[in-house]
Amino acid sequence: MARQSTYTPAYAVRTVAAWAVALLLFFPLGWLLLTAFKTELQAIAIPPELFFSPTLENFHEVQERSDYLHYAWNSVVTSVVSTLLGLAIAAPAAYAMAFFKGRHDKDILMWMLSTKMMPAVGALVPIYVLAQKSHLLDTQLALIIVFTLSNLPIMVWMLYSAFKEIPNEILEAARMDGATLWQEATKVLLPLSLGGFASTGLLCLVLSWNEAFWSLNLSSAQAGTLATLIASYSSPEGLFWAKLSAASLMAIAPIVVFGWFSQKQLVQGLTFGAVK
């Protein structure tokens, strides 16, 4: 009996469609990579130059003019600290709703998640005034607080989904053996939900790193993140495409590499509770 070929017309269409979507998504990054190694004249040349002698001048100028490491350090501090602080706040809330069910738990979760649907600009004025009155403008603390609060609904929801996967009988057995609340959390709950904590933390770390709106409005030279650095290359004279591309590449490279090696945990976190 002849073996049926798997290369059907439908398979070919799906393959072409998948490649088309992939090229559409990765073309901007590829063009950014090319432009970062061009001179300013090559970057604005028409037609575009695909073959050229690459230069590292743009990267040197970004570091010399803008102190890239200063902005990168601010991004690391604000994203890491806000993620850790958010996990510390979200974990008890998710634990309470997962194992001590109340009548309105689902309503509270939906309300928390619905706050992410509000445009950030709607809360800009009150948060800006609060930061100004508290002398927190252009400080890392202001960004850490805002990043934590903005990601908190996602953290609670994801940790709640992770905790729901743990049978309640395991915790009841630990209590019957005389485990305290701290022992239950650290020796039973944490090991069983470590994957949930990892995926939640990784996702919110990426979201905090990429946050631009609050960074641009609440910080500048002192506490500015890499988003502030990129915005500084927009001037009244126009856009310096080569330097802007170099600064953008330096800003996204760390988190892209980090996300690439953590993609398994990120996908796991985004699909918690989707398959039983």
C-alpha positions, 0 to 999 in steps of 0.5 A, spaced: 500 500 500 502 506 498 504 511 503 499 517 503 503 523 503 503 529 508 504 534 503 497 536 502 495 543 499 492 545 506 499 543 509 502 547 504 498 553 505 499 553 513 506 553 512 506 559 507 502 562 512 506 561 518 512 563 514 509 570 512 506 571 519 513 570 522 517 574 517 511 580 518 513 579 526 521 579 525 522 584 519 522 590 524 527 587 528 531 585 522 531 592 520 532 595 526 539 590 527 541 592 520 540 600 521 544 600 528 550 598 524 549 603 518 551 611 518 546 616 518 546 617 511 546 610 510 540 609 514 536 614 510 538 612 503 533 611 498 533 606 496 535 602 502 542 599 502 542 592 504 549 591 503 554 596 506 560 596 511 558 595 518 560 600 523 560 600 531 560 608 531 553 608 533 554 604 539 560 608 542 556 614 541 550 612 545 554 610 551 558 616 550 553 621 550 547 618 554 551 613 559 547 607 557 549 603 563 546 608 568 539 607 564 540 599 564 541 599 571 535 603 573 531 598 568 534 592 572 533 595 579 526 597 577 523 591 574 527 586 579 525 590 585 517 591 583 517 584 580 519 581 587 515 586 591 509 584 587 510 577 588 510 578 595 504 582 595 500 577 590 502 570 593 498 571 600 492 574 596 492 568 591 493 563 597 487 566 600 482 566 594 485 559 592 484 555 599 479 559 603 474 560 598 469 566 599 462 568 595 465 573 591 472 571 590 471 570 582 468 577 582 474 580 586 479 577 581 475 579 575 475 586 578 482 586 579 483 584 572 478 589 569 483 595 572 488 593 566 483 595 561 483 602 563 488 606 559 494 608 563 493 616 561 487 616 565 491 615 572 496 619 570 494 626 573 493 623 580 499 619 580 503 624 577 501 629 583 502 624 588 509 623 586 510 630 586 507 632 592 511 626 595 518 628 592 518 622 588 518 624 581 524 622 577 526 616 583 527 609 582 522 608 588 516 612 584 517 607 578 517 601 583 511 602 586 507 604 579 510 598 576 508 593 582 501 596 582 500 595 575 502 588 574 499 586 581 492 584 578 496 579 573 500 576 578 494 575 583 491 572 577 496 567 575 498 565 582 491 563 583 491 559 577 497 556 579 495 554 586 488 552 584 492 546 581 495 544 588 490 539 591 487 542 598 488 535 601 496 536 601 495 542 605 490 539 610 495 533 611 500 538 613 496 541 618 494 535 621 501 533 622 502 540 626 505 544 620 505 552 622 502 557 616 509 559 615 512 551 614 506 550 610 507 556 605 515 554 605 515 547 605 509 545 602 506 550 597 512 553 595 515 547 592 509 545 589 508 552 585 515 554 584 513 553 576 507 558 577 512 563 581 517 562 576 513 564 570 509 569 573 515 573 575 518 572 569 512 575 565 512 581 570 519 582 569 518 583 562 512 587 562 516 592 567 522 592 563 518 594 557 514 599 560 515 606 557 509 610 559 510 611 566 518 611 565 517 617 560 512 621 565 515 620 572 522 620 570 528 623 566 535 623 567 536 621 574 531 615 574 530 614 567 530 607 564 532 605 557 525 607 555 527 614 557 534 613 553 530 611 547 526 617 547 531 622 548 534 620 541 527 624 538 529 631 537 526 638 534 531 637 528 528 630 527 530 623 528 537 620 528 535 613 525 542 610 526 543 612 533 536 611 535 536 604 532 543 602 536 540 605 542 533 601 541 537 594 540 541 595 546 535 596 550 531 590 547 537 585 547 538 583 554 530 582 555 530 578 548 535 574 550 532 573 557 525 571 554 528 566 549 531 562 554 525 563 559 520 562 554 518 555 556 516 558 563 513 564 560 508 559 556 507 555 562 505 561 566 500 564 560 497 557 559 495 556 567 488 552 567 487 552 560 488 545 559 485 540 565 
